Amino acid sequence: MFEILSGLLLLAISAGFVGAISGLGGGVFIVPTLVVVAGMPMRIAVGASLISVVATSAGASVAFVRDGWTNLKVAMVLECATVTGAIAGAYAAGLVPTYVLEGLFALMMIQSAYFSLMKHDETPLAKGGVIARRLRLAGQIPDQSGQPQHYEVINVRYGAPLMLIAGVMSGLLGIGSGALKVIAMDQVMHIPLKVSSATSNFMIGVTAGAGALVFLSRGDIATTIAAPVALGVTVGALVGSRVLPLLRVQYLRAGFAAILVLIALEMGWRALNGI
């Protein structure tokens, strides 16, 4: 039993670290590992993952908010859509067959990897969209010399529907849907990638928490699994939040895509074989 718990703890630390620096949340790595390596039912893995995502968010967000990387106004506006989607997705998860969930998981990872590799102008926008200006969603980040650099936000009307979808996927798959959140903010709303990752880390905890309540009421959360996983991802997330500001964006994108493709291949294989 000790070996199993130790293994879960080490796995969760690694998942929390990568989840924090990518903005994905540890659930992207916890779910396939619990299903593939530990042989747990998909719904139990998703329930434990949702708890771990809440822990990841709590661990990483403290440093990100303190250091000014998180755009709290953007997070609050978009969270209205993600929480709604998460509750709907969590209810649907109790009705959808396991192989369908695994197939959706694989498709989500492939799509996220593709969009993460698309070329995107990292130059902060000088003028934001109408809705963003009215809501005062613009922010500042330190440039390479440490001086504050202003950035604007656009396409809130397109980002919000993507966040609704991200919420549904979070409730269904237990992944926090940081992948979709980062893509929506980075690619669609033109928010700098590191700000997108930091803001996603803040948002995924609220999103996953809404879904976790539904899983808890249904009895799909095993505390003996969720507890060490939550502890591990919190430790990993705290370390990851310190490393993110030091990373180069191009390496972050490449690593992000490689991890997603590997996970998609494994989960896709399981879905096709009905495992």
Buried (B, 14 or more C-beta within 10 A) or exposed (E): EEEEBEBBBEBBBBBBBBBBBBBBBBBBBBBBBBBBEBEBEBBBBBBBBBBBBBBBBBBBBBBBBEBBBBBEBBBBBBBEBBBBBBBBBBBBBEEBEBBEBBBBBBBBBBBBBEBBBEEBEEEBBEEBBEBBBEBEBBBBBBEEEEEEBEBBBBBBEEBBEBBBBBBBBBBBBBBBBBBBBBBBBBBBBBBBBBBBBBBBBBBBBBBBBBBBBBBBEBEBBBEEBBBBBBBBBBBBBBBBBBEBBEBEBEEBBEBBBEBBBEBBEBBBEBBEEEB
